[in-house]
């Protein structure tokens, strides 16, 4: 047995509350430092890989050094 739910065409989604918007803003503000920390960690780890490991991921030493030396705030 299938149940169908009818929605009124007049349905309006509730507006987000101040606390919801504040929470979203804080989440976005905290996401940036986490992203930067992840980039810093990943770039340092890339520089630690030996040539064999770099070949496994399709990167040569020159590319790894170029990627690994970029500042953490740049994508």
N, C-alpha and C positions, 0 to 999 in steps of 0.2 A: 504494500500500500504506500503510495507516494503522497506526501503532504506538501501542498503548495502554500506559500505565504504571500499574501498580497500586500504590497506597500502602497501607501497613499502617494499620489503625485505631489501632494503638498508637503511632503516630508522635507524638513530643513535640518541639516546637520547642526548640532549644537556648536556654538562658538567656543573656542578654547579659552580656558580661564587664565587669569594672570599667572597663577602658580604653574600651570602647564607651560605657558610661554617662557616663564622664568627658568623652569627646569630644562626646557629645550635649549635656551641660551647658555645656561651653565654647562650642559652636556657638550655643546659645540665648543665652548671655551676650553674645556678640559681635554677635548679630543685632539686639539692641535699640539700641545706638549707631548701627549702620548705618541702621536704620529712622528714627531721630531725625535723622540727617544728611540722609537723603533727603527727609523732611518739610520740614526747614529750607530745603533747596535748592528744592524745588517751591513752597513758599509764597513765597519771595523772587521766584522766576520769575513766579509768578502776579501779583504786585504790579507787575511790569515790563511786563505786557501792556497794549497800548492798547485803547481801547473797541471798536474793530473786531474785534480778535482775541478779546476777551472775548465779544462777540456770537456769534462763530463757535463757541465752546464752550458757549454757552447760559448765560453768567454775566454779570450786570451789575456795574458798578463797586462798588456797595455790598456785594454778595455777595463780590466778590473781596477787598475790604478786610477784611471780616469773617473770611473764610477765611485770608487772608494774615497777619493780625495774631494769629492763635492761636499759643500756645506750641508748640514742636516736640514736646513730650512728650504733647500731647493729640491724640487722633485726629480 
